[in-house]
Amino acid sequence: MAEFDVDLFVIGGGSGGVRAGRVAASHGARVMLAEEYRMGGTCVIRGCVPKKLFVLGSHVQQELEDAAGFGWTIPAATFDWPTLVANKDKEIARLEGIYTTNVEKSGAEVVKSRAVLEDAHTVCLANGRTVSAKYILIATGSAPNHGTEIPGIEHVISSNEAFHLPELPKRIVIQGGGYIALEFACIFAGFGSDVTVIYRGDNILRGFDEDVRSHVRSEMEKEGITILTGCTVTKVDKHGKEFTSHLSDGSSLASDQVMFAIGRHPNVANLGLEKAGVAINPKNGGIAVDGWSKTSVENIYAIGDVTHRVNLTPVAIREGHAFADTVFGKRPVQVDHATIPTAVFSQPEVGSVGLTEAEARARFSHVDVYKATFRPIKATMSGRDTRMLMKLLVDGATDRVLGCHIVGDTAAEIVQAVAIAVKMNATKADFDATVALHPTAAEELVTMRTPTSRHIREAAAE
Ligand SMILES: Cc1cc2nc3c(=O)[nH]c(=O)nc-3n(C[C@H](O)[C@H](O)[C@H](O)COP(=O)(O)OP(=O)(O)OC[C@H]3O[C@@H](n4cnc5c(N)ncnc54)[C@H](O)[C@@H]3O)c2cc1C
């Protein structure tokens, strides 16, 4: 008789857990995976995928407006929010089914239940059943954070609820300056809502390149979104169907919805971590792991958002795959968390890879900055008041491209390809040697000849 019921018990059927379970099963492991809500996790059910569907839907508004410059006369268009939500739900249900089927096809067993740790080798399901496992993988993801309790917090929605609103709010207040807040701000604005973004810091998109931050802000403001920085929502009142958000600067705003997108916390609560001896990383509140995603307990691993390292779907997938290959595939592999491309699906879109200018200048003694802002060809005909930003950061000593930042249509698609070059340590000379593809916006990346600024200092950290 086997010593354990299963070789691997995966807690969480999101991006990371599903990949780990499937790959471990393909390596011959007996796998059980528990999911308490819906298979596919945040990305599929209430994250990247429904978000992108909403982004695409809201972008139609701009296409309709831009059409006139190209000779189209389009009768007044109408938009039906419930149709969008219903179609999105249908697509998400389809994907959820595929996720379940794929896990089952791999030979792993899916249990639709919450699972918590009983000890280092035992998991307890919601119905009281216990399962013993040689290895346990915690892939429970993260959840929206509402910050400090303010009066009226019960009236505030998060991104979870924003995907299921019964009607499109005519006016919405969104607190937060990160990518989720801005993406929803642009989604609602695209559908015609009056949007106000409230952010406590001095500018949106903390952590992104400064030029990106200011460019996105001014482009969003041009599209009619109000962005108030340096203040917070201190109280929310409800009168009938209307909400009043009271701000720290003494002003107040009326709206039909109030949404907070001010960060996410790892799902570590009530998981039985203490019983099993799994330690938390005091620096970020996630499960503490080493380079192999191993926790403080020899046979327990954790991947994805619950470790609060880099909270992105492809990263959770990589970590899940690497764990399964290492533990069950006799192929030890660690995930390289450097130079991960990232996007913000705001309007306009952001794509970034590598160092920001501030990071590059802090680490390298000689940094050349190549920057261009220009009117995209489409805007010349549509008349839309918009500009695209492209920025390359180059190590002046080695000519290596350290970072690439783009704001504008298809920025994310462009940066996914540029990321290959940056990851391969391509030099500016490599970029210059590449013939431009004309007429595209991306050709600017290989035609920026002269640095717009050059930063040289005597003592360098690297
Ligand atoms: C609005 C939004 C937009 C996003 N957009 C993007 C994007 O454009 N690109 C990108 O790369 N990333 C995006 N993300 C982030 C991305 O969704 C996450 O990084 C990714 O889903 C993390 O995967 P995971 O496997 O760690 O966790 P999750 O996908 O969150 O999966 C965890 C699963 O565990 C389940 N679970 C939790 N506790 C238990 C338990 N005790 N027992 C059983 N099951 C449990 C949960 O129900 C969940 O299904 C977005 C996130 C949000 C919220």
The ligand as an ORCA input file, in Angstrom:
! r2SCAN-3c Opt
* xyz 0 1
  C      -8.472     42.557    -12.245
  C      -7.184     41.813    -12.447
  C      -6.528     41.896    -13.652
  C      -5.357     41.206    -13.871
  N      -4.729     41.343    -15.077
  C      -3.588     40.667    -15.319
  C      -2.953     40.765    -16.584
  O      -3.421     41.473    -17.486
  N      -1.821     40.051    -16.795
  C      -1.285     39.247    -15.816
  O      -0.264     38.604    -16.060
  N      -1.849     39.163    -14.593
  C      -2.990     39.852    -14.319
  N      -3.594     39.731    -13.098
  C      -2.921     38.935    -12.035
  C      -3.193     37.443    -12.220
  O      -4.581     37.228    -12.288
  C      -2.593     36.668    -11.064
  O      -1.231     36.996    -10.941
  C      -2.706     35.152    -11.274
  O      -4.035     34.776    -11.414
  C      -2.077     34.408    -10.086
  O      -2.246     33.025    -10.257
  P      -2.219     32.063     -8.980
  O      -2.300     30.681     -9.513
  O      -1.128     32.425     -8.074
  O      -3.558     32.410     -8.170
  P      -5.068     32.489     -8.621
  O      -5.215     32.544    -10.079
  O      -5.671     33.569     -7.807
  O      -5.662     31.096     -8.153
  C      -5.799     30.756     -6.802
  C      -7.003     29.840     -6.672
  O      -6.982     29.235     -5.389
  C      -8.310     29.119     -4.917
  N      -8.228     28.977     -3.471
  C      -7.807     29.882     -2.556
  N      -7.760     29.340     -1.328
  C      -8.172     28.046     -1.464
  C      -8.328     26.972     -0.567
  N      -8.014     27.088      0.732
  N      -8.783     25.779     -1.037
  C      -9.094     25.618     -2.357
  N      -8.940     26.615     -3.265
  C      -8.472     27.812     -2.821
  C      -8.967     30.411     -5.393
  O     -10.366     30.278     -5.445
  C      -8.338     30.572     -6.767
  O      -9.116     29.984     -7.769
  C      -4.796     40.395    -12.842
  C      -5.450     40.297    -11.615
  C      -6.630     40.994    -11.418
  C      -7.322     40.879    -10.100
*
